[in-house]
């Protein structure tokens, strides 16, 4: 399978791109969905409890509490990343490797921060104007500008990520524009993968 990572800064529109690709009939796996499943796993919860005892109680993980802690404590953020991304990566590739399709997409929010880009054949980066991202994030999660700034500052800059990507999807305008870009890149991708197989 030819594996493609979909990534981008927070509130850039990664899920929009993932959903549009699903509508086009493509296989798309979400790391956020895998993480939701992990949060229900008792063994995984026990690992989280060792780092965040105040955020795990009676089989329930308080994601908001963990988020507030990690954006103010780099040590705990690193410990969480070491645990979470290893488990998520394992489950992600298990799903992709057991599918019979030729192309598989994975929505990976912190792809570059976790050094996972080498796990994929190509990286599609969703780009969006920073002011628009900030307003989306504040509205979506009911966060203050201080909280939004803390989240964005914990991630690699948009410019750095764009330089490392193979394809850039601009999500600063509307859905119609995003869909047009995806159709173009998919067409190019399938032509390339088919020619590689023939050769």
C-alpha positions as CSV (number, residue, x, y, z in Angstrom):
1,X,0.0,0.0,0.0
2,X,1.1,3.6,-0.8
3,X,0.7,5.4,2.5
4,X,0.0,9.1,2.7
5,X,-0.1,11.2,5.9
6,X,-2.5,14.2,6.2
7,X,-1.1,16.7,8.6
8,X,-1.2,20.4,9.5
9,X,-1.4,22.8,12.3
10,X,-4.3,22.7,14.8
11,X,-7.6,23.9,13.3
12,X,-6.0,24.0,9.8
13,X,-8.7,21.7,8.3
14,X,-7.1,18.2,8.5
15,X,-10.5,16.6,9.3
16,X,-12.2,18.4,6.5
17,X,-9.6,17.0,4.0
18,X,-9.9,13.6,5.6
19,X,-13.7,13.6,5.3
20,X,-13.7,14.8,1.7
21,X,-11.3,12.0,0.8
22,X,-13.6,9.5,2.5
23,X,-16.5,10.9,0.4
24,X,-14.3,10.3,-2.7
25,X,-14.1,6.6,-1.7
26,X,-10.5,6.7,-0.3
27,X,-9.4,4.8,2.8
28,X,-8.7,7.3,5.6
29,X,-7.6,6.4,9.1
30,X,-7.8,9.0,11.9
31,X,-5.2,9.1,14.7
32,X,-7.7,11.1,16.7
33,X,-10.2,8.2,16.4
34,X,-7.6,5.7,17.4
35,X,-6.7,7.9,20.4
36,X,-10.4,7.9,21.5
37,X,-10.4,4.1,21.4
38,X,-7.2,4.0,23.5
39,X,-8.7,6.3,26.2
40,X,-11.2,3.5,26.8
41,X,-8.5,0.8,27.2
42,X,-7.9,0.0,30.8
43,X,-4.2,-0.8,30.3
44,X,-3.6,2.5,28.5
45,X,-5.6,4.4,31.2
46,X,-3.2,3.0,33.8
47,X,-0.3,4.4,31.9
48,X,-1.9,7.8,31.8
49,X,-2.7,7.6,35.5
50,X,1.0,7.3,36.3
51,X,1.5,10.7,34.6
52,X,-1.8,12.4,35.3
53,X,-3.4,10.9,38.4
54,X,-5.7,13.9,38.7
55,X,-7.1,13.4,35.2
56,X,-8.0,9.7,35.4
57,X,-10.8,8.4,37.7
58,X,-13.1,5.4,37.6
59,X,-12.3,4.5,34.0
60,X,-12.8,8.1,32.7
61,X,-10.1,10.2,31.3
62,X,-10.5,14.0,31.6
63,X,-9.0,15.1,28.3
64,X,-9.4,18.8,29.1
65,X,-7.5,18.4,32.3
66,X,-4.7,16.6,30.5
67,X,-4.6,19.3,27.8
68,X,-4.3,22.1,30.4
69,X,-1.4,20.2,32.0
70,X,0.7,19.4,29.0
71,X,0.5,22.9,27.5
72,X,2.1,24.2,30.7
73,X,4.4,21.3,31.5
74,X,6.8,20.3,28.7
75,X,8.1,17.3,30.7
76,X,4.7,15.7,31.1
77,X,3.9,16.6,27.5
78,X,7.0,14.6,26.4
79,X,6.1,11.6,28.6
80,X,2.5,11.6,27.1
81,X,3.8,11.8,23.6
82,X,6.2,8.9,24.2
83,X,3.3,6.7,25.4
84,X,0.5,7.9,23.1
85,X,2.3,8.1,19.8
86,X,3.9,4.6,20.1
87,X,0.5,3.0,20.7
88,X,-1.3,5.1,18.0
89,X,1.4,4.4,15.4
90,X,1.1,0.6,16.1
91,X,-2.6,0.5,15.7
92,X,-2.6,2.9,12.7
93,X,-0.2,0.7,10.7
94,X,-2.0,-2.4,11.7
95,X,-5.2,-1.0,10.1
96,X,-3.4,0.2,6.9
97,X,-1.3,-3.0,6.5
98,X,-4.3,-5.2,6.7
99,X,-6.3,-3.4,4.1
100,X,-6.2,-4.7,0.5
101,X,-6.3,-1.2,-1.1
102,X,-3.5,0.4,-3.1
103,X,-3.6,3.7,-1.4
104,X,-4.2,4.6,2.2
105,X,-4.4,8.0,4.0
106,X,-3.8,8.7,7.7
107,X,-4.8,11.9,9.5
108,X,-1.8,12.5,11.8
109,X,-1.9,15.8,13.7
110,X,1.6,15.8,15.1
111,X,3.3,14.0,12.3
112,X,6.6,16.0,12.3
113,X,6.7,16.7,16.0
114,X,6.7,12.9,16.6
115,X,9.1,12.1,13.8
116,X,6.5,9.8,12.1
117,X,7.0,11.2,8.5
118,X,9.4,8.4,7.6
119,X,6.5,5.9,8.1
120,X,4.8,7.3,5.0
121,X,5.5,7.5,1.3
122,X,4.1,11.0,1.0
123,X,3.0,13.9,3.3
124,X,0.0,16.1,2.4
125,X,0.1,19.3,4.5
126,X,-3.1,21.3,5.1
127,X,-2.3,25.0,5.2
128,X,-4.4,27.8,6.6
129,X,-4.0,31.4,7.5
130,X,-3.0,31.7,11.2
131,X,-5.6,34.2,12.1
132,X,-8.3,32.0,10.7
133,X,-6.9,29.0,12.6
134,X,-6.9,31.0,15.8
135,X,-10.5,32.1,15.4
136,X,-11.6,28.6,14.5
137,X,-9.8,27.0,17.4
138,X,-11.2,29.6,19.9
139,X,-14.7,29.1,18.7
140,X,-14.5,25.3,18.4
141,X,-13.1,24.5,21.8
142,X,-14.2,27.6,23.7
143,X,-10.6,28.6,24.5
144,X,-9.1,31.9,25.5
145,X,-6.5,33.6,23.3
146,X,-3.9,32.7,25.9
147,X,-4.8,29.0,25.7
148,X,-4.9,29.1,21.9
149,X,-1.4,30.7,21.8
150,X,-0.1,28.1,24.2
151,X,-1.3,25.3,22.0
152,X,0.0,26.8,18.7
153,X,3.4,27.6,20.3
154,X,3.8,23.9,21.3
155,X,3.7,22.9,17.6
156,X,6.2,23.3,14.8
157,X,5.6,26.4,12.7
158,X,3.5,26.2,9.6
159,X,6.4,27.3,7.5
160,X,8.7,24.5,8.8
161,X,6.0,21.9,8.1
162,X,5.2,23.2,4.6
163,X,8.9,22.8,3.7
164,X,8.9,19.2,4.8
165,X,5.7,18.3,2.9
166,X,5.3,16.8,-0.5
167,X,1.9,18.3,-1.2
168,X,0.3,21.4,0.2
169,X,-3.5,21.8,0.4
170,X,-4.6,25.4,0.9
171,X,-7.7,25.6,3.2
172,X,-7.8,29.4,3.5
173,X,-10.9,29.9,1.2
174,X,-13.7,27.4,0.9
175,X,-14.6,23.7,0.6
176,X,-15.0,23.9,-3.1
177,X,-11.4,25.0,-3.5
178,X,-10.2,22.3,-1.2
179,X,-12.1,19.6,-3.1
180,X,-10.7,20.8,-6.4
181,X,-7.2,20.6,-5.1
182,X,-7.8,17.1,-3.8
183,X,-9.2,15.9,-7.1
184,X,-6.1,17.2,-8.9
185,X,-3.6,15.6,-6.5
186,X,-5.5,12.3,-6.4
187,X,-5.5,12.1,-10.2
188,X,-1.8,12.8,-10.3
189,X,-1.1,10.3,-7.4
190,X,-3.1,7.5,-9.1
191,X,-1.4,8.1,-12.4
192,X,2.0,7.9,-10.6
193,X,1.2,4.8,-8.6
194,X,-0.2,2.9,-11.6
195,X,2.8,3.7,-13.8
196,X,5.1,2.5,-11.0
197,X,3.3,-0.8,-10.8
198,X,3.4,-1.3,-14.5
199,X,7.2,-0.6,-14.6
